Every structure is written in structure tokens, then in C-alpha cells.
Amino acid sequence: MKRFILHIIIFILISFNFTLKGQVSFDAILEQKEVSINQLFSITFQLKLDNRTYEIDDIHYPDFSSFDLVGNSNSTQSNLKSSTISKTFTFRALKKGTFKIEEASITVDGKIYKTKTTQIKITGKSNQPKTSKKQNIPQRGEVLTNETSKNTKLLVTASNLSPYAGEQVLISLHILSKDYNVLHRIRESKANRFKNFTAIDYPVKRTAIQEENYQGSLFYSQLITQKIIVPQQVGKISLEPFQLEFPFLIKTNQRDFFGRPVNQYIWVKLDSNELIFNVKPLPSTGKPSNFSGAVGNFNLNVFSNKNNINAGESVEFDVEISGKGDFKMVTIPKLSLPDELEVYEPNTRESITLTKEGHKGKISKNYVVVPQYKGNYEIPTLEFSYFNPTTGKYETKTSQKTTLNVINGPEKPIQDQTDSITKKQSEINSSPTTNTQDELFLRPLKQTLTSYNPILSPITIWMIIIGSVLFVPLLFGFLALLKKQKKNHKTSKPKESSKKHLANAKKHLARNESLFFYDAIEKTIYYTLSERLNITTSNYNLSTIKTLLQEQSISEEKINQVEEILNACSFQKYAPTNSTHSMETIYQKTIHFINTLKN
């Protein structure tokens, strides 16, 4: 009898053990069956297993394109008998109607498990409690303004909102946020076209983050960029707002395994405030006849390196405009000298720097003058007119009178003795005392040097011809070799770097290190494109890459692949899911993109 009871107990335990080993379930849990437009709702896919080793593959979720994905989270719970793995998606209801949520599937130990289909009804009227309106949650990609964005502001300021036409103005762009982390994650959304303005970048480094009181609230503030702009029209003209993207922190109404609230970041766009300029026209009264359009505050000076020289020697005159303002509109007055002075084509020299007050520096024309006769020559005064926006008046600067004293040299010929003039000029040109090395180098092009006409021997001519025939192919071959070496040197580094970062991505994928994995994928895309697009770190952003790809006639399919990969990397870096399946998908898409780009 005891042996019979023992057999029954053993049979019951074995049956119970086999029953436990078969416990696998996969369910979809929809918390709310009816929601309103713009209301958040969640659906959880829950896999329950007993405590033994399983091989899990190929999980497929239904199509959620009818909703706006706000975020997702993972959780795992386990005890001595079983484990529960959950993945929760949070969506925003977009449009009215009844929507069917198809089944999801997962493969466990080679067997496919499916959830049941369900449906959700979205009504036109809001069922949200009043407290949920306070969060004011935007949609992904939504464009916010400083009025609708409560915790992050984008402010642009100008040094002068009432400038004159042509006057330089400094504008500064600051970002303010109550979330310190936002300031490190902003990115450019679109470039400002500066319609009705010309704009020049003012080189500025990102300043340290500071605390600033804005409208009674404390914000973290940082200077992003500064530019010098010049209005090209008069009247009231507006500067279109700047636009950046930043991660917006939202609450998902979900909690993790420890009961803590789960928050997510979504990327939204933010417009700066709009600046309205009242551009004043330049006055028509009192405008000098020699006014060229220069606006600023300038000075005029004429310098010479010598005051006393001999005939046949050279002297340099510099006509210089210095000060601050728009140097592009500056026209340097021409230096008019007596006919007895040979004047050569002047060279232009510039030394201009960009400051917060606009351009500062000087621009000048350098004249080389060679007197032919002795005597005292008066250098006439010059005038330069400009408009001074500080005083609101036209101003004219006049140079000082100077005299050039030619001490030694032939006498100036009498005007009516033309033959004598020609003879004396010939004597001066042939005189060993006046034909100095400087004079020969600076002799005007209008003089014909008929006295220098060497005759080459036939042998010399043939040697020159043969040497030229042999030298030209060698020169072209050498240049082609240099070009090839430069190209190989230029292309070798990005290829090597892209392979290196792709290998790092594969290593981090195997270790399930999501943060390092997505960083390596970003660098792989960058080094793959850098060879073809010549992208540098300073302009590495998605909008720039898309523009350059379009300019090089890259197909829309490849552009969409790059955008999908980089957006996925950005989202996962700031809202990580630690999903091995997502990482594997991004890795395969990256390899596919690199292979198609090479083809």
C-alpha cells in the first residue's frame, strides 16, 4: 500500500513539472479602449515564460502608422517560478475613428505565438482631465515659438533696430532653457536666408552656460552665434526667425519595475522671435557729388616714402582710407599727378578685421612714381565723402598738400621746343647715370624699348625648340602623378576610418552597449560621406548632409536611408530602448547603405 501511494505522488509531481515547462503566453494589453483626439494611450506586449532557458526570435509588431509614437519602454519581472518581459508603446491619438490593432507575433523555441487583435475608438471630444492640459505636450517635429514653449526660449537681439541703409548691425542668438541638458543637444533645423540683408558670420566660440533671469524666471543661457548684417532696403523690413531643434522632455504616464515614472525625449523645432527693423534712407539733401555709397566713419590720408629724390629714382605714394564701416562701398579717390611724373598702375592693399561694431581697418592704393626732370612738384589734395550714421550727416575728408622735391636731374624742356624735348628725353633714357636698376624695372609699358633687340643663333633656336618639346610631356606627367597621389591620400583616410567605426559598432552590438553602438554608427556614416561631400565636424548636421547629397544628384532613396539612420541614432541616444533587435536593424541598414553608395 505504501509503495502504491509513493508511485501516485511521483506521477503527480512529474505531470506538474511537464505542465510548468509548457507555460508560454504572449498577450497585448490595451489600457484604454476609448480615447479622444490628442490624448495619450498605451499598449503593452507581454511575454510570460517559466524559469528555463528559451530561444526567442523574430518579434513583429503591428502597424501603428495611424498614431503618433511618443515613446516606448521595456521592463522585466521575475520570481522563482516565472518571468515576464514587457514592452510598452505610448501613442498620441491623431484622428477620429475606430482603429483595429492587428496581432503581434514572436517565435519561442521555434514555435510562433500571436496576440489577439483588438481595437481602439478615438472620439472627437476631449476626455482628458483638466490636469493633463497643463503639460501642453507637443507632437514630434512640431514647430514651437517662445510663447508656446514654456521652458525653452530662442532669442535674437540686435545692436540697432533703426539703422540707416548700408549701416552694419550686430545680431546675437541665445538659447535659454530650464533644462540644463537641452543646451548640449540643440541642432540646426534650417538656415536663415537673410532676405533683404547681407550677412557675415562673426567668429565666436560657444560661451560658458550662465544663469539668466528672463521675465521673472531663472533660465540657463548660452550664446549660439553672432552675425554682422547690412539692410539692403529702406522702411520696415523683418528678419525671419531662426530655427533650431531640441529634445523636449515628456511624461509617458508609465512606470518602471521600481515604480518610478518613465519619461522620454522627442525632437521638436523652436522658432526665435522676429526682429522688425525700421531702416532709414540716406538723406538726399547735402549729398556730395563724389559720394560712392560708403556708410561709416572714415579718414583719408596720403603718404609718401620720400620727399627729396633725384630724377629717374622711384618714390611711392599711398592713398589710404581707414576707419570702420562697410568697406565694400568705399571707392579710393584717384591720385592725379603732373605730366612730368611717370605714374604706374597702382596696387590695392587691404587690412580689415571684423569686430562687433562691424568692419575696422584700412584700404589703400600704392602708386610708384618716377620723375623725369628736376624741380618742385605739388601733389594735389584728394577728397573722400561718406555718410556718418552716428551724426546722421554726410562728411568729407580732405588730404593734406605735399610737395615732391626733385633735386638732381635734367631741366624741364620748354613747351614749344618739341624736337629738343624728344632729344633730351632720349639722352636721359640712354644716360648711364639715370638708367639705374630701379628705373629699368619700373619703366612704363608705353615706352618702346627699341634699343634692346638681341639676335639668337640658329643653333640656340633649335635647342630651345627641342628642349620645349621634351619638357612639356614631362611636366604634364609630373602634374598628373601629383594629382593622383593627392587623391589617393585624400580618399584613404575616410575609408579606413569608416571601417574602423563600423567594426566598433559590431563589437558594441555584440555586447548590447546601445549608447556606444549608436555613436559608432553615426561616425561610420560621417566618415563614409566625408570623402564624397568633404564634410567637416563644424557643419556635420542632417540638413547640411541632405543639401549636399541633393546637389551631387544622389538618389532620394539613399538620402532617405541616411536620414532614417541618423534620426534613429539621435532618438536612441537621447531616449534609449536597449533593444537588440533595433540595433541589429540599424546595423544592417548601415551596411546596405554603404554598399549601395559604392555602387
JOURKA-V435094 format. One line per field, one symbol per residue. psi: psi as a letter, one per 20 degrees, with the letter a starting at -180 (. if undefined). burial: + if it has 16 or more other ideal C-beta (glycine too) atoms within 10 Angstrom, else -. A space follows every 10 residues. Layout:
BEGIN
psi->???
burial->???
END
This chain:
BEGIN
psi->ghhghggggg ggggghghgh ijnpqoqpoo hpiprrpjqq rqppopppqr mrpqoprmpp qrpkiiroph rqqqqppqah hrqppqpppp rppgqqrppp orqqqqpoki pppqrqqrqq pprhqpjqqh hhhhhlprqp iqorrhhioh ipqoppqqho imrqpipppp qppqppqioh hhhijqqpgq qpilpjqqqp poopqprqpr ppooljqpqp qppgrqqoqo pirraoqqoq qqprqqpppq pjkqqahjjq qpqqpqprqp qrqppppnpp qpqhpjpqhj pijppborqp qpqqiqhorq qiqqqpppop prbqanihjp opqpoprqhi ppprpqqpqq npqprhjapq bqprpopppo qhqqrpppoq qqqpqrpohg ikqqqppprq pqpooogqrq qpqqhinggh ggghhhhghi phhimrhhgh hjpqhipomi iomqpqqhgg ghhggghghh hghhghgghh gghghhgghh ihghggghhg hhhhghghgh ikngghghgh gghggghhhh ghilprhhkn rgggggghgh hjkqqhghgh ggggghhggg ghhimqikoh ggghghghhg ggggghhh.
burial->---------- ---------- ---+-+-+-- ----++++++ +++++++-+- --------+- ++----++-+ +++-+----- -+--++++++ +++------- ++-+-+-+-- --+-+--+-+ -+-------- -+----++-+ ---+-+--+- -+++++-++- --++++++++ +++++++-+- -++--+-++- -+---++--- -+-------- --------++ ++++++++++ +-----+-++ ++++++++-+ ++-+------ -+-+++++++ ++--+-+-++ -+-------- +--+++++-+ ++-+----+- +++++-++++ +++++++-++ -++-+-+--- +++--+---- -------+++ -+++++++++ +++++-+-+- -+-++++++- ---+--+-+- ---+-+--++ --+------- ---+---++- ---+----+- -+-------- ---------- ---------- ---------- ---------- ---+--++-- ++-++--++- --++--++++ ++++++++++ +-+-+----+ -+-+++-++- ---+------ ++--++-+++ +++++-+-+- -++--++--+ --++--+--
END
